[in-house]
Amino acid sequence: MKNRENIQLFWSAPLSELFEELDTSSGGLTTAEAQRRLRLYGPNRLRSSKRTDSLTLLVAQFRSPLILMVEP
């Protein structure tokens, strides 16, 4: 990206400016450009989250300050 500061307010920027900043067009990326970006940045995947078992979740509940609030 050319200017990351401008892209921060992407919801208010004109489409033409976004296309320029992202080096793309309304037709999307070419196959060659998509392959280049895939090699450069890797696949667009979310990291897998750490699984929490029931016991860990129960113990975590008692660490919450809300659990200390009791009715008089």
PDB file of N, CA, C, O and CB in Angstrom:
ATOM      1  N   MET A   1       0.833  -1.179   0.000  1.00  0.00           N
ATOM      2  CA  MET A   1       0.000   0.000   0.000  1.00  0.00           C
ATOM      3  C   MET A   1       0.875   1.238   0.000  1.00  0.00           C
ATOM      4  O   MET A   1       1.946   1.269   0.606  1.00  0.00           O
ATOM      5  CB  MET A   1      -0.946   0.000   1.202  1.00  0.00           C
ATOM      6  N   LYS A   2       0.416   2.209  -0.662  1.00  0.00           N
ATOM      7  CA  LYS A   2       1.213   3.412  -0.826  1.00  0.00           C
ATOM      8  C   LYS A   2       1.173   4.305   0.408  1.00  0.00           C
ATOM      9  O   LYS A   2       2.209   4.793   0.861  1.00  0.00           O
ATOM     10  CB  LYS A   2       0.738   4.181  -2.030  1.00  0.00           C
ATOM     11  N   ASN A   3      -0.013   4.518   0.945  1.00  0.00           N
ATOM     12  CA  ASN A   3      -0.140   5.449   2.065  1.00  0.00           C
ATOM     13  C   ASN A   3      -1.129   4.878   3.074  1.00  0.00           C
ATOM     14  O   ASN A   3      -2.333   5.105   2.963  1.00  0.00           O
ATOM     15  CB  ASN A   3      -0.599   6.856   1.576  1.00  0.00           C
ATOM     16  N   ARG A   4      -0.635   4.154   4.039  1.00  0.00           N
ATOM     17  CA  ARG A   4      -1.490   3.470   5.008  1.00  0.00           C
ATOM     18  C   ARG A   4      -2.309   4.435   5.862  1.00  0.00           C
ATOM     19  O   ARG A   4      -3.386   4.065   6.330  1.00  0.00           O
ATOM     20  CB  ARG A   4      -0.647   2.596   5.904  1.00  0.00           C
ATOM     21  N   GLU A   5      -1.837   5.646   6.077  1.00  0.00           N
ATOM     22  CA  GLU A   5      -2.575   6.588   6.899  1.00  0.00           C
ATOM     23  C   GLU A   5      -3.898   6.967   6.246  1.00  0.00           C
ATOM     24  O   GLU A   5      -4.904   7.118   6.940  1.00  0.00           O
ATOM     25  CB  GLU A   5      -1.738   7.833   7.157  1.00  0.00           C
ATOM     26  N   ASN A   6      -3.915   7.123   4.936  1.00  0.00           N
ATOM     27  CA  ASN A   6      -5.143   7.491   4.231  1.00  0.00           C
ATOM     28  C   ASN A   6      -6.159   6.364   4.245  1.00  0.00           C
ATOM     29  O   ASN A   6      -7.361   6.628   4.262  1.00  0.00           O
ATOM     30  CB  ASN A   6      -4.831   7.883   2.798  1.00  0.00           C
ATOM     31  N   ILE A   7      -5.719   5.130   4.238  1.00  0.00           N
ATOM     32  CA  ILE A   7      -6.622   3.990   4.148  1.00  0.00           C
ATOM     33  C   ILE A   7      -7.340   3.749   5.472  1.00  0.00           C
ATOM     34  O   ILE A   7      -8.333   3.021   5.496  1.00  0.00           O
ATOM     35  CB  ILE A   7      -5.854   2.737   3.732  1.00  0.00           C
ATOM     36  N   GLN A   8      -6.876   4.333   6.568  1.00  0.00           N
ATOM     37  CA  GLN A   8      -7.481   4.118   7.873  1.00  0.00           C
ATOM     38  C   GLN A   8      -8.945   4.560   7.890  1.00  0.00           C
ATOM     39  O   GLN A   8      -9.753   3.973   8.610  1.00  0.00           O
ATOM     40  CB  GLN A   8      -6.696   4.864   8.944  1.00  0.00           C
ATOM     41  N   LEU A   9      -9.292   5.564   7.124  1.00  0.00           N
ATOM     42  CA  LEU A   9     -10.669   6.038   7.048  1.00  0.00           C
ATOM     43  C   LEU A   9     -11.318   5.555   5.758  1.00  0.00           C
ATOM     44  O   LEU A   9     -11.939   6.330   5.029  1.00  0.00           O
ATOM     45  CB  LEU A   9     -10.722   7.574   7.135  1.00  0.00           C
ATOM     46  N   PHE A  10     -11.163   4.248   5.486  1.00  0.00           N
ATOM     47  CA  PHE A  10     -11.605   3.699   4.203  1.00  0.00           C
ATOM     48  C   PHE A  10     -13.095   3.864   3.953  1.00  0.00           C
ATOM     49  O   PHE A  10     -13.510   3.955   2.798  1.00  0.00           O
ATOM     50  CB  PHE A  10     -11.255   2.248   4.127  1.00  0.00           C
ATOM     51  N   TRP A  11     -13.906   3.906   4.993  1.00  0.00           N
ATOM     52  CA  TRP A  11     -15.342   4.008   4.808  1.00  0.00           C
ATOM     53  C   TRP A  11     -15.768   5.370   4.272  1.00  0.00           C
ATOM     54  O   TRP A  11     -16.865   5.509   3.731  1.00  0.00           O
ATOM     55  CB  TRP A  11     -16.042   3.733   6.107  1.00  0.00           C
ATOM     56  N   SER A  12     -14.912   6.371   4.417  1.00  0.00           N
ATOM     57  CA  SER A  12     -15.282   7.691   3.924  1.00  0.00           C
ATOM     58  C   SER A  12     -14.498   8.101   2.678  1.00  0.00           C
ATOM     59  O   SER A  12     -14.692   9.200   2.159  1.00  0.00           O
ATOM     60  CB  SER A  12     -15.075   8.712   5.008  1.00  0.00           C
ATOM     61  N   ALA A  13     -13.626   7.236   2.200  1.00  0.00           N
ATOM     62  CA  ALA A  13     -12.807   7.564   1.029  1.00  0.00           C
ATOM     63  C   ALA A  13     -13.558   7.205  -0.261  1.00  0.00           C
ATOM     64  O   ALA A  13     -14.334   6.250  -0.279  1.00  0.00           O
ATOM     65  CB  ALA A  13     -11.444   6.815   1.089  1.00  0.00           C
ATOM     66  N   PRO A  14     -13.335   7.951  -1.314  1.00  0.00           N
ATOM     67  CA  PRO A  14     -13.937   7.601  -2.602  1.00  0.00           C
ATOM     68  C   PRO A  14     -13.349   6.284  -3.113  1.00  0.00           C
ATOM     69  O   PRO A  14     -12.185   5.971  -2.859  1.00  0.00           O
ATOM     70  CB  PRO A  14     -13.713   8.737  -3.640  1.00  0.00           C
ATOM     71  N   LEU A  15     -14.168   5.520  -3.835  1.00  0.00           N
ATOM     72  CA  LEU A  15     -13.715   4.225  -4.349  1.00  0.00           C
ATOM     73  C   LEU A  15     -12.461   4.344  -5.198  1.00  0.00           C
ATOM     74  O   LEU A  15     -11.567   3.503  -5.104  1.00  0.00           O
ATOM     75  CB  LEU A  15     -14.812   3.577  -5.160  1.00  0.00           C
ATOM     76  N   SER A  16     -12.387   5.363  -6.012  1.00  0.00           N
ATOM     77  CA  SER A  16     -11.219   5.510  -6.882  1.00  0.00           C
ATOM     78  C   SER A  16      -9.931   5.625  -6.063  1.00  0.00           C
ATOM     79  O   SER A  16      -8.891   5.096  -6.457  1.00  0.00           O
ATOM     80  CB  SER A  16     -11.380   6.742  -7.786  1.00  0.00           C
ATOM     81  N   GLU A  17     -10.005   6.317  -4.924  1.00  0.00           N
ATOM     82  CA  GLU A  17      -8.840   6.452  -4.049  1.00  0.00           C
ATOM     83  C   GLU A  17      -8.478   5.113  -3.396  1.00  0.00           C
ATOM     84  O   GLU A  17      -7.302   4.771  -3.273  1.00  0.00           O
ATOM     85  CB  GLU A  17      -9.109   7.510  -2.969  1.00  0.00           C
ATOM     86  N   LEU A  18      -9.491   4.372  -2.986  1.00  0.00           N
ATOM     87  CA  LEU A  18      -9.242   3.050  -2.401  1.00  0.00           C
ATOM     88  C   LEU A  18      -8.603   2.106  -3.410  1.00  0.00           C
ATOM     89  O   LEU A  18      -7.652   1.394  -3.087  1.00  0.00           O
ATOM     90  CB  LEU A  18     -10.545   2.447  -1.879  1.00  0.00           C
ATOM     91  N   PHE A  19      -9.123   2.102  -4.622  1.00  0.00           N
ATOM     92  CA  PHE A  19      -8.554   1.252  -5.663  1.00  0.00           C
ATOM     93  C   PHE A  19      -7.085   1.591  -5.889  1.00  0.00           C
ATOM     94  O   PHE A  19      -6.250   0.701  -6.051  1.00  0.00           O
ATOM     95  CB  PHE A  19      -9.343   1.401  -6.972  1.00  0.00           C
ATOM     96  N   GLU A  20      -6.781   2.883  -5.898  1.00  0.00           N
ATOM     97  CA  GLU A  20      -5.399   3.310  -6.103  1.00  0.00           C
ATOM     98  C   GLU A  20      -4.516   2.867  -4.930  1.00  0.00           C
ATOM     99  O   GLU A  20      -3.416   2.353  -5.136  1.00  0.00           O
ATOM    100  CB  GLU A  20      -5.330   4.842  -6.277  1.00  0.00           C
ATOM    101  N   GLU A  21      -4.999   3.068  -3.715  1.00  0.00           N
ATOM    102  CA  GLU A  21      -4.216   2.703  -2.528  1.00  0.00           C
ATOM    103  C   GLU A  21      -3.965   1.194  -2.462  1.00  0.00           C
ATOM    104  O   GLU A  21      -2.896   0.757  -2.037  1.00  0.00           O
ATOM    105  CB  GLU A  21      -4.937   3.169  -1.254  1.00  0.00           C
ATOM    106  N   LEU A  22      -4.949   0.408  -2.881  1.00  0.00           N
ATOM    107  CA  LEU A  22      -4.846  -1.052  -2.801  1.00  0.00           C
ATOM    108  C   LEU A  22      -4.295  -1.677  -4.088  1.00  0.00           C
ATOM    109  O   LEU A  22      -4.201  -2.900  -4.196  1.00  0.00           O
ATOM    110  CB  LEU A  22      -6.210  -1.646  -2.492  1.00  0.00           C
ATOM    111  N   ASP A  23      -3.938  -0.851  -5.044  1.00  0.00           N
ATOM    112  CA  ASP A  23      -3.427  -1.318  -6.339  1.00  0.00           C
ATOM    113  C   ASP A  23      -4.353  -2.359  -6.975  1.00  0.00           C
ATOM    114  O   ASP A  23      -3.923  -3.454  -7.337  1.00  0.00           O
ATOM    115  CB  ASP A  23      -2.024  -1.910  -6.167  1.00  0.00           C
ATOM    116  N   THR A  24      -5.617  -2.000  -7.103  1.00  0.00           N
ATOM    117  CA  THR A  24      -6.610  -2.886  -7.707  1.00  0.00           C
ATOM    118  C   THR A  24      -7.601  -2.052  -8.509  1.00  0.00           C
ATOM    119  O   THR A  24      -7.380  -0.861  -8.733  1.00  0.00           O
ATOM    120  CB  THR A  24      -7.347  -3.726  -6.622  1.00  0.00           C
ATOM    121  N   SER A  25      -8.683  -2.673  -8.937  1.00  0.00           N
ATOM    122  CA  SER A  25      -9.726  -1.971  -9.689  1.00  0.00           C
ATOM    123  C   SER A  25     -11.073  -2.587  -9.338  1.00  0.00           C
ATOM    124  O   SER A  25     -11.144  -3.535  -8.555  1.00  0.00           O
ATOM    125  CB  SER A  25      -9.463  -2.044 -11.232  1.00  0.00           C
ATOM    126  N   SER A  26     -12.138  -2.050  -9.916  1.00  0.00           N
ATOM    127  CA  SER A  26     -13.469  -2.586  -9.635  1.00  0.00           C
ATOM    128  C   SER A  26     -13.616  -4.011 -10.149  1.00  0.00           C
ATOM    129  O   SER A  26     -14.501  -4.744  -9.707  1.00  0.00           O
ATOM    130  CB  SER A  26     -14.539  -1.696 -10.257  1.00  0.00           C
ATOM    131  N   GLY A  27     -12.758  -4.405 -11.075  1.00  0.00           N
ATOM    132  CA  GLY A  27     -12.787  -5.776 -11.598  1.00  0.00           C
ATOM    133  C   GLY A  27     -12.004  -6.756 -10.741  1.00  0.00           C
ATOM    134  O   GLY A  27     -12.014  -7.957 -11.007  1.00  0.00           O
ATOM    135  N   GLY A  28     -11.324  -6.256  -9.712  1.00  0.00           N
ATOM    136  CA  GLY A  28     -10.556  -7.131  -8.838  1.00  0.00           C
ATOM    137  C   GLY A  28      -9.126  -7.287  -9.312  1.00  0.00           C
ATOM    138  O   GLY A  28      -8.671  -6.580 -10.211  1.00  0.00           O
ATOM    139  N   LEU A  29      -8.425  -8.224  -8.692  1.00  0.00           N
ATOM    140  CA  LEU A  29      -7.033  -8.480  -9.040  1.00  0.00           C
ATOM    141  C   LEU A  29      -6.944  -9.421 -10.231  1.00  0.00           C
ATOM    142  O   LEU A  29      -7.831 -10.244 -10.452  1.00  0.00           O
ATOM    143  CB  LEU A  29      -6.278  -9.065  -7.844  1.00  0.00           C
ATOM    144  N   THR A  30      -5.883  -9.295 -10.984  1.00  0.00           N
ATOM    145  CA  THR A  30      -5.629 -10.282 -12.026  1.00  0.00           C
ATOM    146  C   THR A  30      -5.153 -11.560 -11.345  1.00  0.00           C
ATOM    147  O   THR A  30      -4.738 -11.524 -10.187  1.00  0.00           O
ATOM    148  CB  THR A  30      -4.574  -9.763 -13.072  1.00  0.00           C
ATOM    149  N   THR A  31      -5.207 -12.662 -12.035  1.00  0.00           N
ATOM    150  CA  THR A  31      -4.745 -13.926 -11.476  1.00  0.00           C
ATOM    151  C   THR A  31      -3.281 -13.844 -11.096  1.00  0.00           C
ATOM    152  O   THR A  31      -2.880 -14.341 -10.044  1.00  0.00           O
ATOM    153  CB  THR A  31      -4.967 -15.064 -12.463  1.00  0.00           C
ATOM    154  N   ALA A  32      -2.484 -13.222 -11.945  1.00  0.00           N
ATOM    155  CA  ALA A  32      -1.054 -13.095 -11.663  1.00  0.00           C
ATOM    156  C   ALA A  32      -0.811 -12.264 -10.408  1.00  0.00           C
ATOM    157  O   ALA A  32       0.033 -12.617  -9.585  1.00  0.00           O
ATOM    158  CB  ALA A  32      -0.330 -12.468 -12.855  1.00  0.00           C
ATOM    159  N   GLU A  33      -1.545 -11.158 -10.258  1.00  0.00           N
ATOM    160  CA  GLU A  33      -1.383 -10.305  -9.078  1.00  0.00           C
ATOM    161  C   GLU A  33      -1.865 -11.013  -7.821  1.00  0.00           C
ATOM    162  O   GLU A  33      -1.248 -10.884  -6.764  1.00  0.00           O
ATOM    163  CB  GLU A  33      -2.143  -8.986  -9.260  1.00  0.00           C
ATOM    164  N   ALA A  34      -2.958 -11.759  -7.923  1.00  0.00           N
ATOM    165  CA  ALA A  34      -3.450 -12.510  -6.762  1.00  0.00           C
ATOM    166  C   ALA A  34      -2.428 -13.555  -6.337  1.00  0.00           C
ATOM    167  O   ALA A  34      -2.197 -13.735  -5.141  1.00  0.00           O
ATOM    168  CB  ALA A  34      -4.803 -13.186  -7.080  1.00  0.00           C
ATOM    169  N   GLN A  35      -1.813 -14.243  -7.290  1.00  0.00           N
ATOM    170  CA  GLN A  35      -0.792 -15.240  -6.973  1.00  0.00           C
ATOM    171  C   GLN A  35       0.447 -14.574  -6.356  1.00  0.00           C
ATOM    172  O   GLN A  35       1.049 -15.118  -5.431  1.00  0.00           O
ATOM    173  CB  GLN A  35      -0.400 -16.028  -8.243  1.00  0.00           C
ATOM    174  N   ARG A  36       0.816 -13.415  -6.862  1.00  0.00           N
ATOM    175  CA  ARG A  36       1.968 -12.690  -6.316  1.00  0.00           C
ATOM    176  C   ARG A  36       1.714 -12.296  -4.863  1.00  0.00           C
ATOM    177  O   ARG A  36       2.585 -12.459  -4.008  1.00  0.00           O
ATOM    178  CB  ARG A  36       2.270 -11.436  -7.163  1.00  0.00           C
ATOM    179  N   ARG A  37       0.521 -11.778  -4.591  1.00  0.00           N
ATOM    180  CA  ARG A  37       0.187 -11.369  -3.221  1.00  0.00           C
ATOM    181  C   ARG A  37       0.070 -12.580  -2.293  1.00  0.00           C
ATOM    182  O   ARG A  37       0.413 -12.495  -1.113  1.00  0.00           O
ATOM    183  CB  ARG A  37      -1.128 -10.569  -3.208  1.00  0.00           C
ATOM    184  N   LEU A  38      -0.407 -13.691  -2.817  1.00  0.00           N
ATOM    185  CA  LEU A  38      -0.478 -14.903  -2.020  1.00  0.00           C
ATOM    186  C   LEU A  38       0.918 -15.360  -1.611  1.00  0.00           C
ATOM    187  O   LEU A  38       1.139 -15.761  -0.468  1.00  0.00           O
ATOM    188  CB  LEU A  38      -1.198 -16.010  -2.795  1.00  0.00           C
ATOM    189  N   ARG A  39       1.860 -15.298  -2.553  1.00  0.00           N
ATOM    190  CA  ARG A  39       3.247 -15.655  -2.224  1.00  0.00           C
ATOM    191  C   ARG A  39       3.855 -14.669  -1.238  1.00  0.00           C
ATOM    192  O   ARG A  39       4.595 -15.060  -0.335  1.00  0.00           O
ATOM    193  CB  ARG A  39       4.100 -15.712  -3.493  1.00  0.00           C
ATOM    194  N   LEU A  40       3.545 -13.392  -1.412  1.00  0.00           N
ATOM    195  CA  LEU A  40       4.128 -12.346  -0.588  1.00  0.00           C
ATOM    196  C   LEU A  40       3.546 -12.325   0.835  1.00  0.00           C
ATOM    197  O   LEU A  40       4.294 -12.232   1.807  1.00  0.00           O
ATOM    198  CB  LEU A  40       3.917 -11.001  -1.251  1.00  0.00           C
ATOM    199  N   TYR A  41       2.221 -12.410   0.956  1.00  0.00           N
ATOM    200  CA  TYR A  41       1.552 -12.258   2.244  1.00  0.00           C
ATOM    201  C   TYR A  41       1.039 -13.563   2.846  1.00  0.00           C
ATOM    202  O   TYR A  41       0.719 -13.612   4.033  1.00  0.00           O
ATOM    203  CB  TYR A  41       0.416 -11.315   2.095  1.00  0.00           C
ATOM    204  N   GLY A  42       0.957 -14.612   2.045  1.00  0.00           N
ATOM    205  CA  GLY A  42       0.422 -15.880   2.534  1.00  0.00           C
ATOM    206  C   GLY A  42      -1.092 -15.916   2.394  1.00  0.00           C
ATOM    207  O   GLY A  42      -1.709 -14.936   1.978  1.00  0.00           O
ATOM    208  N   PRO A  43      -1.682 -17.047   2.743  1.00  0.00           N
ATOM    209  CA  PRO A  43      -3.139 -17.188   2.598  1.00  0.00           C
ATOM    210  C   PRO A  43      -3.882 -16.314   3.610  1.00  0.00           C
ATOM    211  O   PRO A  43      -3.361 -15.994   4.678  1.00  0.00           O
ATOM    212  CB  PRO A  43      -3.555 -18.663   2.773  1.00  0.00           C
ATOM    213  N   ASN A  44      -5.084 -15.945   3.256  1.00  0.00           N
ATOM    214  CA  ASN A  44      -5.925 -15.097   4.099  1.00  0.00           C
ATOM    215  C   ASN A  44      -6.729 -16.008   5.025  1.00  0.00           C
ATOM    216  O   ASN A  44      -7.884 -16.329   4.747  1.00  0.00           O
ATOM    217  CB  ASN A  44      -6.872 -14.182   3.233  1.00  0.00           C
ATOM    218  N   ARG A  45      -6.102 -16.418   6.128  1.00  0.00           N
ATOM    219  CA  ARG A  45      -6.742 -17.325   7.077  1.00  0.00           C
ATOM    220  C   ARG A  45      -6.714 -16.726   8.475  1.00  0.00           C
ATOM    221  O   ARG A  45      -5.797 -15.994   8.850  1.00  0.00           O
ATOM    222  CB  ARG A  45      -6.049 -18.701   7.070  1.00  0.00           C
ATOM    223  N   LEU A  46      -7.751 -17.063   9.229  1.00  0.00           N
ATOM    224  CA  LEU A  46      -7.776 -16.683  10.628  1.00  0.00           C
ATOM    225  C   LEU A  46      -6.951 -17.688  11.413  1.00  0.00           C
ATOM    226  O   LEU A  46      -6.909 -18.872  11.078  1.00  0.00           O
ATOM    227  CB  LEU A  46      -9.229 -16.607  11.165  1.00  0.00           C
ATOM    228  N   ARG A  47      -6.302 -17.209  12.449  1.00  0.00           N
ATOM    229  CA  ARG A  47      -5.576 -18.122  13.325  1.00  0.00           C
ATOM    230  C   ARG A  47      -6.582 -18.951  14.103  1.00  0.00           C
ATOM    231  O   ARG A  47      -7.629 -18.451  14.514  1.00  0.00           O
ATOM    232  CB  ARG A  47      -4.629 -17.348  14.288  1.00  0.00           C
ATOM    233  N   SER A  48      -6.262 -20.210  14.301  1.00  0.00           N
ATOM    234  CA  SER A  48      -7.167 -21.035  15.079  1.00  0.00           C
ATOM    235  C   SER A  48      -7.073 -20.629  16.540  1.00  0.00           C
ATOM    236  O   SER A  48      -5.991 -20.356  17.061  1.00  0.00           O
ATOM    237  CB  SER A  48      -6.845 -22.536  14.900  1.00  0.00           C
ATOM    238  N   SER A  49      -8.210 -20.597  17.177  1.00  0.00           N
ATOM    239  CA  SER A  49      -8.226 -20.189  18.572  1.00  0.00           C
ATOM    240  C   SER A  49      -7.898 -21.373  19.463  1.00  0.00           C
ATOM    241  O   SER A  49      -8.152 -22.528  19.119  1.00  0.00           O
ATOM    242  CB  SER A  49      -9.587 -19.592  18.948  1.00  0.00           C
ATOM    243  N   LYS A  50      -7.336 -21.062  20.599  1.00  0.00           N
ATOM    244  CA  LYS A  50      -6.985 -22.088  21.561  1.00  0.00           C
ATOM    245  C   LYS A  50      -8.271 -22.607  22.188  1.00  0.00           C
ATOM    246  O   LYS A  50      -9.095 -21.823  22.658  1.00  0.00           O
ATOM    247  CB  LYS A  50      -6.007 -21.541  22.642  1.00  0.00           C
ATOM    248  N   ARG A  51      -8.445 -23.912  22.198  1.00  0.00           N
ATOM    249  CA  ARG A  51      -9.650 -24.504  22.784  1.00  0.00           C
ATOM    250  C   ARG A  51      -9.566 -24.432  24.300  1.00  0.00           C
ATOM    251  O   ARG A  51      -8.501 -24.618  24.888  1.00  0.00           O
ATOM    252  CB  ARG A  51      -9.832 -25.972  22.319  1.00  0.00           C
ATOM    253  N   THR A  52     -10.688 -24.162  24.912  1.00  0.00           N
ATOM    254  CA  THR A  52     -10.752 -24.077  26.358  1.00  0.00           C
ATOM    255  C   THR A  52     -11.638 -25.206  26.868  1.00  0.00           C
ATOM    256  O   THR A  52     -12.778 -25.364  26.430  1.00  0.00           O
ATOM    257  CB  THR A  52     -11.287 -22.690  26.817  1.00  0.00           C
ATOM    258  N   ASP A  53     -11.104 -25.985  27.795  1.00  0.00           N
ATOM    259  CA  ASP A  53     -11.926 -27.061  28.354  1.00  0.00           C
ATOM    260  C   ASP A  53     -12.840 -26.503  29.450  1.00  0.00           C
ATOM    261  O   ASP A  53     -12.676 -25.361  29.877  1.00  0.00           O
ATOM    262  CB  ASP A  53     -11.029 -28.201  28.919  1.00  0.00           C
ATOM    263  N   SER A  54     -13.778 -27.292  29.890  1.00  0.00           N
ATOM    264  CA  SER A  54     -14.785 -26.848  30.852  1.00  0.00           C
ATOM    265  C   SER A  54     -14.174 -26.437  32.185  1.00  0.00           C
ATOM    266  O   SER A  54     -14.596 -25.437  32.765  1.00  0.00           O
ATOM    267  CB  SER A  54     -15.802 -27.943  31.078  1.00  0.00           C
ATOM    268  N   LEU A  55     -13.194 -27.179  32.685  1.00  0.00           N
ATOM    269  CA  LEU A  55     -12.581 -26.859  33.963  1.00  0.00           C
ATOM    270  C   LEU A  55     -11.877 -25.497  33.918  1.00  0.00           C
ATOM    271  O   LEU A  55     -11.994 -24.699  34.848  1.00  0.00           O
ATOM    272  CB  LEU A  55     -11.591 -27.954  34.357  1.00  0.00           C
ATOM    273  N   THR A  56     -11.141 -25.242  32.823  1.00  0.00           N
ATOM    274  CA  THR A  56     -10.458 -23.956  32.670  1.00  0.00           C
ATOM    275  C   THR A  56     -11.473 -22.819  32.621  1.00  0.00           C
ATOM    276  O   THR A  56     -11.244 -21.759  33.203  1.00  0.00           O
ATOM    277  CB  THR A  56      -9.585 -23.949  31.397  1.00  0.00           C
ATOM    278  N   LEU A  57     -12.578 -23.029  31.940  1.00  0.00           N
ATOM    279  CA  LEU A  57     -13.625 -22.011  31.854  1.00  0.00           C
ATOM    280  C   LEU A  57     -14.236 -21.745  33.229  1.00  0.00           C
ATOM    281  O   LEU A  57     -14.489 -20.594  33.583  1.00  0.00           O
ATOM    282  CB  LEU A  57     -14.719 -22.447  30.862  1.00  0.00           C
ATOM    283  N   LEU A  58     -14.474 -22.804  34.005  1.00  0.00           N
ATOM    284  CA  LEU A  58     -15.038 -22.646  35.338  1.00  0.00           C
ATOM    285  C   LEU A  58     -14.096 -21.848  36.237  1.00  0.00           C
ATOM    286  O   LEU A  58     -14.534 -20.941  36.946  1.00  0.00           O
ATOM    287  CB  LEU A  58     -15.330 -24.015  35.958  1.00  0.00           C
ATOM    288  N   VAL A  59     -12.822 -22.175  36.212  1.00  0.00           N
ATOM    289  CA  VAL A  59     -11.835 -21.456  37.023  1.00  0.00           C
ATOM    290  C   VAL A  59     -11.757 -19.998  36.582  1.00  0.00           C
ATOM    291  O   VAL A  59     -11.648 -19.107  37.424  1.00  0.00           O
ATOM    292  CB  VAL A  59     -10.444 -22.127  36.918  1.00  0.00           C
ATOM    293  N   ALA A  60     -11.808 -19.746  35.299  1.00  0.00           N
ATOM    294  CA  ALA A  60     -11.746 -18.376  34.779  1.00  0.00           C
ATOM    295  C   ALA A  60     -12.933 -17.548  35.250  1.00  0.00           C
ATOM    296  O   ALA A  60     -12.809 -16.337  35.435  1.00  0.00           O
ATOM    297  CB  ALA A  60     -11.696 -18.388  33.252  1.00  0.00           C
ATOM    298  N   GLN A  61     -14.080 -18.187  35.445  1.00  0.00           N
ATOM    299  CA  GLN A  61     -15.270 -17.474  35.917  1.00  0.00           C
ATOM    300  C   GLN A  61     -15.023 -16.858  37.295  1.00  0.00           C
ATOM    301  O   GLN A  61     -15.518 -15.769  37.585  1.00  0.00           O
ATOM    302  CB  GLN A  61     -16.483 -18.425  35.971  1.00  0.00           C
ATOM    303  N   PHE A  62     -14.266 -17.545  38.137  1.00  0.00           N
ATOM    304  CA  PHE A  62     -14.016 -17.058  39.491  1.00  0.00           C
ATOM    305  C   PHE A  62     -12.962 -15.958  39.538  1.00  0.00           C
ATOM    306  O   PHE A  62     -12.777 -15.323  40.575  1.00  0.00           O
ATOM    307  CB  PHE A  62     -13.589 -18.200  40.375  1.00  0.00           C
ATOM    308  N   ARG A  63     -12.283 -15.731  38.444  1.00  0.00           N
ATOM    309  CA  ARG A  63     -11.315 -14.640  38.372  1.00  0.00           C
ATOM    310  C   ARG A  63     -11.991 -13.320  38.024  1.00  0.00           C
ATOM    311  O   ARG A  63     -11.373 -12.258  38.113  1.00  0.00           O
ATOM    312  CB  ARG A  63     -10.233 -14.958  37.344  1.00  0.00           C
ATOM    313  N   SER A  64     -13.234 -13.385  37.637  1.00  0.00           N
ATOM    314  CA  SER A  64     -13.982 -12.185  37.258  1.00  0.00           C
ATOM    315  C   SER A  64     -14.400 -11.396  38.490  1.00  0.00           C
ATOM    316  O   SER A  64     -14.850 -11.990  39.470  1.00  0.00           O
ATOM    317  CB  SER A  64     -15.217 -12.560  36.429  1.00  0.00           C
ATOM    318  N   PRO A  65     -14.263 -10.059  38.467  1.00  0.00           N
ATOM    319  CA  PRO A  65     -14.703  -9.267  39.618  1.00  0.00           C
ATOM    320  C   PRO A  65     -16.203  -9.333  39.835  1.00  0.00           C
ATOM    321  O   PRO A  65     -16.672  -9.069  40.943  1.00  0.00           O
ATOM    322  CB  PRO A  65     -14.286  -7.831  39.444  1.00  0.00           C
ATOM    323  N   LEU A  66     -16.967  -9.677  38.814  1.00  0.00           N
ATOM    324  CA  LEU A  66     -18.416  -9.759  38.953  1.00  0.00           C
ATOM    325  C   LEU A  66     -18.821 -10.875  39.890  1.00  0.00           C
ATOM    326  O   LEU A  66     -19.865 -10.782  40.535  1.00  0.00           O
ATOM    327  CB  LEU A  66     -19.067  -9.960  37.604  1.00  0.00           C
ATOM    328  N   ILE A  67     -18.043 -11.906  39.981  1.00  0.00           N
ATOM    329  CA  ILE A  67     -18.372 -13.019  40.857  1.00  0.00           C
ATOM    330  C   ILE A  67     -18.291 -12.604  42.319  1.00  0.00           C
ATOM    331  O   ILE A  67     -18.918 -13.231  43.173  1.00  0.00           O
ATOM    332  CB  ILE A  67     -17.443 -14.197  40.592  1.00  0.00           C
ATOM    333  N   LEU A  68     -17.526 -11.554  42.620  1.00  0.00           N
ATOM    334  CA  LEU A  68     -17.374 -11.089  43.992  1.00  0.00           C
ATOM    335  C   LEU A  68     -18.561 -10.242  44.452  1.00  0.00           C
ATOM    336  O   LEU A  68     -18.718  -9.981  45.645  1.00  0.00           O
ATOM    337  CB  LEU A  68     -16.095 -10.293  44.126  1.00  0.00           C
ATOM    338  N   MET A  69     -19.376  -9.825  43.523  1.00  0.00           N
ATOM    339  CA  MET A  69     -20.527  -9.000  43.875  1.00  0.00           C
ATOM    340  C   MET A  69     -21.645  -9.914  44.384  1.00  0.00           C
ATOM    341  O   MET A  69     -22.213 -10.705  43.630  1.00  0.00           O
ATOM    342  CB  MET A  69     -21.008  -8.149  42.650  1.00  0.00           C
ATOM    343  N   VAL A  70     -21.938  -9.790  45.642  1.00  0.00           N
ATOM    344  CA  VAL A  70     -22.996 -10.607  46.233  1.00  0.00           C
ATOM    345  C   VAL A  70     -24.061  -9.696  46.806  1.00  0.00           C
ATOM    346  O   VAL A  70     -23.805  -8.540  47.142  1.00  0.00           O
ATOM    347  CB  VAL A  70     -22.434 -11.550  47.327  1.00  0.00           C
ATOM    348  N   GLU A  71     -25.246 -10.235  46.910  1.00  0.00           N
ATOM    349  CA  GLU A  71     -26.355  -9.462  47.453  1.00  0.00           C
ATOM    350  C   GLU A  71     -26.265  -9.483  48.967  1.00  0.00           C
ATOM    351  O   GLU A  71     -26.075 -10.549  49.552  1.00  0.00           O
ATOM    352  CB  GLU A  71     -27.721 -10.020  46.971  1.00  0.00           C
ATOM    353  N   PRO A  72     -26.396  -8.338  49.615  1.00  0.00           N
ATOM    354  CA  PRO A  72     -26.311  -8.310  51.087  1.00  0.00           C
ATOM    355  C   PRO A  72     -27.473  -8.972  51.771  1.00  0.00           C
ATOM    356  O   PRO A  72     -27.522  -9.016  53.000  1.00  0.00           O
ATOM    357  CB  PRO A  72     -26.215  -6.905  51.567  1.00  0.00           C
TER     358      PRO A  72
END
